[in-house]
Amino acid sequence: MGMLDNIKEKMTEIIFPRRCPLCGALINSNERICSKCSRDVEFIRRPVCRICGRPLYSCHCRKGQYAFVRNVSPLIYTKAAKKGIHRMKFNDSPYSCTYFGKLMANAVRTEYLDSGIRFDCVIGIPMFKDDVLTRGYNQAVLLAKTVADEIEVPLLTKVLIKQIRNKPQHTLSHMERQRNIKGVFRVARPEMVHGKTVLLCDDVTTSGSTLNECALTLLDAGARAVYCVTATVAVLSEMPAIKAAAFGNGRL
C-alpha cells in the first residue's frame, strides 16, 4: 500500500469511523468487533443438533418436523449477538450484515460444502413490501447477499415473496407461530427454483416456523431440497414459551 492509499484510509476512518457491528462502539481498523462484544459473543459449540442447528442441550425438534433438510448457525442469540441483531434490524445498521453474513458463510463451508453439499441459489427470507420501505432494507436479503458472494453462488431476489403481513413472530407462542405463518409466502417465479437445491438465509430462528414455511413454499414450487443458515439460534433461555412447553412435555 502506497503513501496515498494510507492517507486515503486514514481520512476515511476520520470521516467514517469504524464501529462495532454488534454494539456500535468505535473500534480500530484492525478490529472486527469491540473487546467487550468479543468477550460476550457466544459461538455455538458441539454437540449440535443436525436438524435445527441448536446446541443439543436446547434442541426441541424431532426428525421429520421440518421441510428443510437442516439448519446451521454460527452464534447463539444472546448477549452481544442478540444486541447486534437488534441493532441491525431496528437501529438502521445494515453494515452489521457483513459481520454476520461472513460468519454464516463460514458455517456453510464447514457444515455443508465440506460435506459435498452444493447449492444452486441463495435466497433471503422476504419481508412484506411495505415493511421493507419503512426499514429501508431487508436484513435477511443483505445477509444472503454476503453469503452468496462468499460462497460464489447466485443470489435470487423477488422470487420468494411475502404476500401477507402477519403478526410479528417474536410476540407469539410456539403454536401460535405455526398458525401465524401459514400461507404467508409464495414463489413468484417457480422456474427459478424448479429442480434446484436452495440455501435459505435469515437472521435468527426460534421455533423454526418461518424457515419451515418458506421451505414448504419452495418445495411446492418444485425446489429439489432446501437447506438453511441463520446468523443466530435462540436457546431455551431466550424462548420462555418454548421452554415452558419443553418442561411440560418432560423433554428436559
Backbone hydrogen bonds in HBPLUS format (Angstrom, degrees):
<---DONOR---> <-ACCEPTOR-->    atom                        ^
c    i                          cat <-CA-CA->   ^        H-A-AA   ^      H-
h    n   atom  resd res      DA  || num        DHA   H-A  angle D-A-AA Bond
n    s   type  num  typ     dist DA aas  dist angle  dist       angle   num
A0006-ASN N   A0002-GLY O   3.02 MM   4  6.34 154.0  2.09 148.8 156.3     1
A0007-ILE N   A0003-MET O   2.97 MM   4  6.27 153.6  2.04 149.2 156.1     2
A0008-LYS N   A0004-LEU O   2.94 MM   4  6.21 161.4  1.98 149.7 154.7     3
A0009-GLU N   A0005-ASP O   2.91 MM   4  6.11 158.1  1.96 148.3 154.1     4
A0010-LYS N   A0006-ASN O   2.98 MM   4  6.20 157.9  2.03 146.7 152.3     5
A0011-MET N   A0007-ILE O   2.90 MM   4  6.11 159.8  1.94 152.4 158.2     6
A0012-THR N   A0008-LYS O   2.91 MM   4  6.09 155.3  1.97 146.7 153.8     7
A0013-GLU N   A0009-GLU O   3.03 MM   4  6.28 154.0  2.10 144.4 151.0     8
A0014-ILE N   A0010-LYS O   3.05 MM   4  6.32 142.8  2.19 141.9 151.8     9
A0015-ILE N   A0011-MET O   2.93 MM   4  6.19 165.5  1.95 155.1 158.3    10
A0016-PHE N   A0012-THR O   2.62 MM   4  5.52 160.9  1.65 150.5 157.7    11
A0027-ILE N   A0018-ARG O   2.99 MM   9  5.60 161.2  2.03 135.2 136.7    12
A0020-CYS N   A0025-ALA O   2.64 MM   5  5.18 156.4  1.70 150.4 158.6    13
A0024-GLY N   A0020-CYS O   2.83 MM   4  4.62 139.7  1.99 127.2 138.1    14
A0031-GLU N   A0028-ASN O   3.08 MM   3  5.39 166.8  2.10 116.2 118.3    15
A0038-SER N   A0034-CYS O   2.92 MM   4  6.09 149.1  2.01 148.4 158.4    16
A0039-ARG N   A0035-SER O   3.15 MM   4  6.40 139.4  2.32 138.8 147.5    17
A0039-ARG N   A0036-LYS O   3.09 MM   3  5.26 128.9  2.36  98.1 110.9    18
A0040-ASP N   A0036-LYS O   3.03 MM   4  6.31 143.3  2.17 141.7 152.8    19
A0041-VAL N   A0037-CYS O   2.74 MM   4  5.65 145.7  1.86 155.8 158.7    20
A0076-ILE N   A0042-GLU O   2.95 MM  34  5.73 166.9  1.96 175.2 174.5    21
A0044-ILE N   A0074-PRO O   3.01 MM  30  5.77 164.3  2.04 136.0 138.0    22
A0056-LEU N   A0047-PRO O   3.12 MM   9  5.93 166.1  2.14 136.4 136.3    23
A0049-CYS N   A0054-ARG O   2.79 MM   5  5.54 167.7  1.80 172.7 170.2    24
A0053-GLY N   A0049-CYS O   3.20 MM   4  5.09 137.5  2.39 120.4 131.5    25
A0071-ASN N   A0051-ILE O   2.79 MM  20  5.93 138.4  1.96 141.3 155.0    26
A0058-SER N   A0055-PRO O   2.83 MM   3  5.57 158.7  1.88 124.6 131.5    27
A0059-CYS N   A0056-LEU O   3.25 MM   3  5.00 162.9  2.28  99.7 104.8    28
A0065-GLN N   A0062-ARG O   3.08 MM   3  5.63 153.0  2.16 142.6 141.2    29
A0069-VAL N   A0226-VAL O   2.80 MM 157  6.10 159.4  1.85 166.6 172.9    30
A0228-CYS N   A0070-ARG O   2.85 MM 158  6.08 155.3  1.91 162.8 166.0    31
A0072-VAL N   A0228-CYS O   3.12 MM 156  6.46 144.1  2.26 128.4 136.3    32
A0230-THR N   A0072-VAL O   3.03 MM 158  6.48 154.1  2.10 153.9 162.2    33
A0075-LEU N   A0231-ALA O   3.34 MM 156  6.26 148.2  2.45 142.2 150.1    34
A0233-VAL N   A0075-LEU O   3.04 MM 158  6.63 137.7  2.23 146.5 157.8    35
A0078-THR N   A0076-ILE O   2.80 MM   2  5.67 125.6  2.10 113.6  97.1    36
A0077-TYR N   A0233-VAL O   2.84 MM 156  5.30 168.8  1.85 134.4 133.2    37
A0082-LYS N   A0078-THR O   3.36 MM   4  4.68 163.1  2.39  98.6 101.7    38
A0083-LYS N   A0079-LYS O   3.01 MM   4  6.28 157.9  2.06 152.3 159.0    39
A0084-GLY N   A0080-ALA O   2.88 MM   4  6.13 152.3  1.96 146.6 154.5    40
A0085-ILE N   A0081-ALA O   2.90 MM   4  6.18 154.7  1.97 150.3 156.4    41
A0086-HIS N   A0082-LYS O   3.07 MM   4  6.29 164.2  2.09 150.0 153.9    42
A0087-ARG N   A0083-LYS O   2.92 MM   4  6.11 155.1  1.99 145.1 152.7    43
A0088-MET N   A0084-GLY O   2.86 MM   4  6.02 159.2  1.90 147.5 153.1    44
A0089-LYS N   A0085-ILE O   2.99 MM   4  6.17 154.1  2.06 148.2 154.6    45
A0090-PHE N   A0086-HIS O   2.83 MM   4  5.70 164.8  1.85 152.7 157.2    46
A0091-ASN N   A0087-ARG O   3.03 MM   4  4.76 148.1  2.13 124.3 129.4    47
A0096-SER N   A0093-SER O   3.15 MM   3  5.90 162.2  2.18 119.8 124.4    48
A0097-CYS N   A0094-PRO O   2.97 MM   3  5.59 158.4  2.02 116.4 122.9    49
A0098-THR N   A0095-TYR O   3.30 MM   3  5.91 148.6  2.40 112.1 118.0    50
A0100-PHE N   A0096-SER O   3.25 MM   4  6.61 169.9  2.26 159.5 159.8    51
A0101-GLY N   A0097-CYS O   2.66 MM   4  5.59 158.0  1.71 147.6 155.6    52
A0102-LYS N   A0098-THR O   3.02 MM   4  6.08 155.1  2.08 146.6 150.9    53
A0103-LEU N   A0099-TYR O   3.34 MM   4  6.62 155.1  2.41 144.4 150.8    54
A0104-MET N   A0100-PHE O   2.91 MM   4  6.20 154.1  1.98 151.8 159.9    55
A0105-ALA N   A0101-GLY O   2.90 MM   4  6.14 153.1  1.97 144.2 151.4    56
A0106-ASN N   A0102-LYS O   3.04 MM   4  6.28 151.0  2.13 141.5 148.5    57
A0107-ALA N   A0103-LEU O   3.08 MM   4  6.40 152.2  2.16 144.1 151.3    58
A0108-VAL N   A0104-MET O   2.93 MM   4  6.26 151.1  2.01 148.4 156.9    59
A0109-ARG N   A0105-ALA O   2.95 MM   4  6.24 157.3  2.00 149.1 154.7    60
A0110-THR N   A0106-ASN O   3.00 MM   4  6.21 168.1  2.02 150.8 153.7    61
A0111-GLU N   A0107-ALA O   2.86 MM   4  5.83 169.6  1.87 152.3 155.8    62
A0112-TYR N   A0108-VAL O   2.88 MM   4  5.19 148.8  1.98 132.5 141.4    63
A0113-LEU N   A0108-VAL O   3.00 MM   5  6.37 156.0  2.06 148.4 155.3    64
A0114-ASP N   A0109-ARG O   2.82 MM   5  5.85 149.7  1.91 158.8 163.3    65
A0115-SER N   A0112-TYR O   2.92 MM   3  5.24 143.5  2.05 106.9 118.5    66
A0117-ILE N   A0112-TYR O   3.11 MM   5  5.19 157.5  2.16 143.3 136.3    67
A0116-GLY N   A0113-LEU O   2.99 MM   3  5.14 162.6  2.02 110.8 114.2    68
A0120-ASP N   A0197-THR O   2.92 MM  77  5.46 165.4  1.94 150.5 155.4    69
A0199-LEU N   A0121-CYS O   3.01 MM  78  6.33 157.0  2.06 151.2 158.7    70
A0122-VAL N   A0154-PRO O   2.86 MM  32  6.21 144.5  1.99 155.3 163.2    71
A0156-LEU N   A0122-VAL O   2.89 MM  34  6.06 169.7  1.90 168.7 169.3    72
A0123-ILE N   A0199-LEU O   2.91 MM  76  6.26 160.2  1.95 159.6 162.5    73
A0201-CYS N   A0123-ILE O   2.84 MM  78  6.16 154.3  1.91 154.9 160.5    74
A0125-ILE N   A0201-CYS O   2.98 MM  76  6.14 154.0  2.04 174.7 170.0    75
A0131-ASP N   A0128-PHE O   2.88 MM   3  5.36 126.8  2.17 113.8 128.2    76
A0132-VAL N   A0128-PHE O   3.12 MM   4  6.48 146.7  2.24 151.3 161.3    77
A0133-LEU N   A0129-LYS O   3.14 MM   4  6.44 156.6  2.20 147.2 152.8    78
A0134-THR N   A0130-ASP O   3.03 MM   4  6.27 150.3  2.12 140.2 148.2    79
A0135-ARG N   A0131-ASP O   2.97 MM   4  6.15 165.7  1.99 149.0 152.1    80
A0136-GLY N   A0132-VAL O   2.67 MM   4  5.53 150.9  1.75 146.2 156.0    81
A0141-VAL N   A0138-ASN O   3.07 MM   3  5.47 126.1  2.38 107.8 120.6    82
A0142-LEU N   A0138-ASN O   3.15 MM   4  6.53 155.2  2.22 151.3 158.8    83
A0143-LEU N   A0139-GLN O   2.91 MM   4  6.12 155.6  1.97 146.7 153.2    84
A0144-ALA N   A0140-ALA O   2.89 MM   4  6.07 156.1  1.95 139.9 147.1    85
A0145-LYS N   A0141-VAL O   2.85 MM   4  6.08 147.6  1.95 144.0 152.7    86
A0146-THR N   A0142-LEU O   3.15 MM   4  6.42 161.1  2.18 147.0 150.6    87
A0147-VAL N   A0143-LEU O   2.99 MM   4  6.30 164.6  2.02 154.1 158.4    88
A0148-ALA N   A0144-ALA O   2.78 MM   4  5.92 164.9  1.80 150.9 155.7    89
A0149-ASP N   A0145-LYS O   2.87 MM   4  6.05 161.1  1.91 151.3 156.1    90
A0150-GLU N   A0146-THR O   2.94 MM   4  6.10 157.7  2.00 147.7 154.1    91
A0151-ILE N   A0147-VAL O   2.96 MM   4  6.19 158.1  2.01 157.4 161.9    92
A0152-GLU N   A0148-ALA O   2.81 MM   4  5.53 113.0  2.26 135.9 150.9    93
A0153-VAL N   A0148-ALA O   3.06 MM   5  5.00 156.0  2.12 135.1 142.6    94
A0188-ALA N   A0159-VAL O   2.70 MM  29  5.15 151.0  1.78 159.5 163.2    95
A0161-ILE N   A0186-ARG O   2.77 MM  25  5.31 179.7  1.77 173.4 173.3    96
A0186-ARG N   A0161-ILE O   2.89 MM  25  5.31 148.2  1.99 147.9 156.5    97
A0163-GLN N   A0184-VAL O   2.83 MM  21  5.76 140.9  1.98 158.2 170.9    98
A0171-THR N   A0168-PRO O   3.21 MM   3  5.83 162.2  2.24 115.8 121.2    99
A0172-LEU N   A0169-GLN O   3.06 MM   3  5.56 169.6  2.07 121.8 124.6   100
A0177-ARG N   A0173-SER O   2.88 MM   4  6.07 148.2  1.99 152.3 160.4   101
A0179-ARG N   A0175-MET O   3.31 MM   4  6.67 158.9  2.35 149.2 154.2   102
A0180-ASN N   A0176-GLU O   2.82 MM   4  5.87 156.4  1.87 150.7 158.3   103
A0181-ILE N   A0177-ARG O   3.24 MM   4  6.27 137.9  2.43 144.6 151.5   104
A0184-VAL N   A0181-ILE O   3.33 MM   3  5.61 160.0  2.38 132.3 129.1   105
A0192-MET N   A0189-ARG O   2.98 MM   3  5.75 158.5  2.03 124.0 130.0   106
A0193-VAL N   A0190-PRO O   3.11 MM   3  5.61 153.3  2.19 112.7 119.9   107
A0194-HIS N   A0190-PRO O   3.00 MM   4  5.98 131.0  2.25 151.6 166.1   108
A0196-LYS N   A0193-VAL O   3.05 MM   3  5.31 161.3  2.08 136.0 132.5   109
A0195-GLY N   A0222-GLY O   2.75 MM  27  5.88 172.1  1.75 137.2 134.6   110
A0224-ARG N   A0196-LYS O   2.82 MM  28  5.11 142.5  1.96 124.0 134.3   111
A0198-VAL N   A0225-ALA O   2.87 MM  27  6.26 162.0  1.90 162.2 160.2   112
A0227-TYR N   A0198-VAL O   2.87 MM  29  6.21 169.1  1.88 169.9 172.2   113
A0200-LEU N   A0227-TYR O   2.81 MM  27  6.13 169.4  1.82 155.7 157.8   114
A0229-VAL N   A0200-LEU O   2.89 MM  29  6.27 149.6  1.99 167.2 170.6   115
A0202-ASP N   A0229-VAL O   3.24 MM  27  6.75 144.7  2.38 145.2 151.7   116
A0231-ALA N   A0202-ASP O   3.12 MM  29  6.71 146.0  2.24 141.0 149.1   117
A0232-THR N   A0203-ASP O   2.98 MM  29  6.22 135.9  2.18 136.0 149.4   118
A0205-THR N   A0232-THR O   3.21 MM  27  6.68 142.4  2.36 137.5 146.9   119
A0234-ALA N   A0205-THR O   3.02 MM  29  6.28 168.0  2.03 163.4 163.5   120
A0212-ASN N   A0208-GLY O   2.95 MM   4  6.03 158.0  2.00 148.5 155.6   121
A0213-GLU N   A0209-SER O   2.92 MM   4  6.09 160.0  1.96 148.3 153.0   122
A0214-CYS N   A0210-THR O   3.01 MM   4  6.21 164.1  2.04 153.6 157.8   123
A0215-ALA N   A0211-LEU O   2.89 MM   4  6.07 156.2  1.95 147.7 154.9   124
A0216-LEU N   A0212-ASN O   2.88 MM   4  6.13 160.0  1.92 151.7 156.8   125
A0217-THR N   A0213-GLU O   2.98 MM   4  6.18 157.6  2.03 145.6 151.6   126
A0218-LEU N   A0214-CYS O   2.94 MM   4  6.19 157.7  1.99 150.4 156.0   127
A0219-LEU N   A0215-ALA O   2.88 MM   4  6.06 161.9  1.91 153.6 158.7   128
A0220-ASP N   A0216-LEU O   2.88 MM   4  6.03 156.7  1.93 148.2 154.7   129
A0221-ALA N   A0217-THR O   3.16 MM   4  6.34 130.8  2.42 132.3 144.6   130
A0221-ALA N   A0218-LEU O   3.09 MM   3  5.03 130.6  2.35  92.4 106.1   131
A0223-ALA N   A0218-LEU O   3.02 MM   5  5.54 164.1  2.05 144.7 140.4   132
A0222-GLY N   A0219-LEU O   2.97 MM   3  5.09 159.4  2.01 105.3 111.4   133
A0238-GLU N   A0235-VAL O   2.83 MM   3  5.51 151.5  1.91 122.2 131.1   134
A0239-MET N   A0236-LEU O   2.99 MM   3  4.91 158.9  2.03 103.8 110.6   135
A0243-LYS N   A0239-MET O   2.79 MM   4  5.97 161.8  1.83 161.7 168.1   136
A0244-ALA N   A0240-PRO O   2.92 MM   4  6.05 158.6  1.97 145.1 149.7   137
A0245-ALA N   A0241-ALA O   3.11 MM   4  6.33 154.9  2.17 140.3 147.1   138
A0246-ALA N   A0242-ILE O   2.82 MM   4  6.06 155.1  1.88 151.5 158.6   139
A0247-PHE N   A0243-LYS O   3.03 MM   4  6.28 163.6  2.06 153.8 156.8   140
A0248-GLY N   A0244-ALA O   2.90 MM   4  6.03 153.4  1.97 142.6 151.1   141
A0249-ASN N   A0245-ALA O   2.94 MM   4  6.13 138.7  2.12 142.2 152.1   142
A0251-ARG N   A0246-ALA O   2.88 MM   5  5.16 157.6  1.93 164.1 158.3   143
A0250-GLY N   A0247-PHE O   3.09 MM   3  5.07 158.5  2.14 101.4 107.5   144
